[in-house]
Amino acid sequence: MGVACEGGRATLRLGADNYTVLAIDYSNHTVTVAGAASGDDHCPRVARNVTVPPGTWLSLSDTANEDLVFWFDCVFTAETPPPRADVPPPISCSGFRSPSGATSFVVVARPGVDEWEWPRACKKPVVVPVLKDQLLNPDADYLSRLNGDGYGQLLKLGFQLTWDPSAGPCYFCENSGGQCSYNQVGEFIGCLCSDGRVRSTDCGSKKNKKAIAIGTSIAAGVLSLLLVVMACLYIRKRRQYKVTSSSRLLKPTASGGTPRSRGSTDMESGSVRSLQTHHFTYEELEEATDSFSGTMEIGDGGFGTVYKGHLRDGRVVAVKRLYNNSWRRVEQFLNEAAILSRLRHPNLVPFYGCTSSRSRELLLVYEFVPNGTVADHLHGHRAAERALTWPLRLSVAVEAAAALAYLHAVEPPIVHRDVKTSNILLDASFHVKVADFGLSRLFPLDVTHVSTAPQGTPGYVDPEYHQCYQLTDRSDVYSFGVVLVELISSKPAVDMTRDRSEINLAGMAINKIQQRQLEQLVDLDLGYGSDEATKKAMTVVAELAFRCLQQNGEMRPAIKEVFDALRSIRDDGFGKKGAALIAPRSPDTVHAPWDSISTTPSVSQ
C-alpha cells in the first residue's frame, strides 16, 4: 500500500476505499487524508466505517482524531422514543429528509453513548474519524453546527494516519540514503541509490555495516585519549583560520568517509575522493578568491556563496562555498559534484573539480561564466540593457533545451529538478551554460517515476510532482515551459505585484493563450507587433510553452521534441509553405494562420 497518482491527485487506498492525500509530514510520520464522502457536498452521506486493514504500515492516530458517530434513518415509536434534549437535533440538510419521517443524527463519540436507548430505532451506526483540533476549533465552532453543514466541513478536512518509520522496506531504503521507488499501482519495487542503481531494500552492504561496528568500537576505546590530546593541542596552538561548520561535517571518521556516509557505497558515501575529477587544495582556492573576499563575491547559489577566482594557471573560475548549515547542504554539494564529474556538453557549465573530503571546507570549482544569468537580462538588474533580442532569446531556448535533452538521454538519465532562468548562465557570446545541479536526481531506466518530497523553486515546480510526490523527466519539461514564457514575456515566474490571478506566470500564460490574448502576455518591444516573422515565431514558442505547462505530465512533450521544435524555428523559420515545425496543437490554444506538422525528435546539434 503506497501513495498513487490518480486523476492528478495523490491517493491512498485503505481497504476498498480510496482517500485523497491532503498532507504528508515525514518528520512526524503522519499523513492526513480525506474520504470520497467529503466531496463538494456540504452534507455528504457516509457509506461505511473508516477502518485501516490489519497488517498494513498505517494506523489511525489516537491523539489527533476524534470519532463522529452517524445514525441514519431513525424511526421512533412508543417503544423507542426520540432522544432527550441533551442529544443534538437531527441533521437538518434537505438530503436527509424522508417522506416517512425518518431522521438522521451525528454525534461526537463520548463515554456513555453506548448506553443510549434511542439508537435502537436507527440503522447500524457508521463511525468516521475527524481531526480533533478542528472539531474543537473555537473560531470555526463546528460543534454548534455539527447537525448542519459542520460535519461536512470536518469531513473535508480529513483525518490523520500515522506510521511506524521502522516498519517496511522503505525505512531501510531511506535510512541508507536512498529513495523509495514505486510502480504505477503504488507497490514498493526497490531502493533508488545515488549511483543510479536500484537495490532490493537498501543502498548499504554487510561489509560497510561491519566497518561501522569496528569503527565504533575503536572510537569508544580511544575517546578519552582523544579528548586529552585535543585539549592539549587547543591550548598549545590556536587555529589560524576559522573552521566552518561544513568542515566539521566533512571531517573523515575512523571508518572512512563522512559521518553521514558510513554504511553506504562509494558513490553514496559522500566522499569526493572517489569522484573522477581534479582535487584542489583549500589553500589554492583561498588564494584564488583573495581569501574569499567580499569584493570577489558574485552571487548566492541555492545553498552556497559563489566567488570569482583566478587560478595560478590563468583560468578564471567560479568557486561555490557551502553555507554554514546542515547535513542536507553537504549532501546537495556532493550530489552536484558526483553528477557534474561525469557530464560533458557545450551547454552545461564546465566543472573543473572540487576539494577533497579531507579539506577544511568543501568547495566546488567551475568555469567562470561572465555574462550573468538569463534572469538578470530578462527582468533583473541587466534588463535595462535590452541585450537579449528575440533572435538571441530563441537561441537561448534552443541551447537550454539541448542541455536538458542531453541530461535526459545519458545513462542513467538525470532529472535536473531546478530548471529556471537564474540557473541558465550566459557566456561572453551569449551561449547557454546550464548550472546548479544540487537538486538533480539520477533516474534509473526501469522505473516510471521516483517518489520523493517535492523540491525546487516556486513558480517552476511541476504541479503534478507537487501533488503526487512523483518525479519524472516531464517535471523538467514543465519548468522549461515556464522558462519559455519568461523569454517571450520578459516577466518573472512569480511576481507578487501582479494581479492575484496572475502572480504565477504559468497560470497567467495558460489563461492568456487560451483566451487568444497573446499580445497581453508577450514583450511587445521584441517586435511582436511590428514584424510578422517575429510575431509568428513568438506565437509558435507560446504554443510550445502551453504544451509544456499541461497539468498532466503525460500530455507534455518530451524535452527532445521540444528541442527539435525550437531548433527548427530558429534554423528553418517556418519550414516549407509556412508550416510551423511542432506537433499538432489544440484548437483551444493559440490562434495562428498556419497548420502544424509533427517532426522527428533529435538531440544532436
Secondary structure, DSSP 8 states (H G I E B T S, - for coil): ---EEETTEEEEEETTEEEEEEEEETTTTEEEEEETTTSS-SS----S-----TTSSEEE-TTTEEEEEEEEEE---SSS----TTS------GGG--TT--EEEEEE--TTGGG-SGGGGS---EEEEEEHHHHT-TTTTTTTTIIIIIHHHHHHH-EEEEE-TTSSHHHHHHHTT-EEEE-TTS-EEEEE-TTS-EESS-S--HHHHHHHHHHHHHHHHHHHHHHHHHHHHHHH---SS---HHHHHH---TTSS-GGGTTS-TTTTT-GGGSSSEEE-HHHHHHHTTTT-GGGEEEE-SSEEEEEEE-TTS-EEEEEEE-S--HHHHHHHHHHHHHHTT---TTB--EEEEE-TTSSS-EEEEE--TT-BHHHHHHSTTGGG----HHHHHHHHHHHHHHHHHHHHSSS-EE-S---GGGEEE-TT--EEE---TT-EE--TT-S-EE----S-TTTS-HHHHHH-EE-HHHHHHHHHHHHHHHHH---SB-TTS-GGGSBHHHHHHHHHHTT-GGGTS-GGGTTTT-HHHHHHHHHHHHHHHHHT-SSGGGS--HHHHHHHHHHHHHHTT-GGG-BSS----TTS---SS-B---------
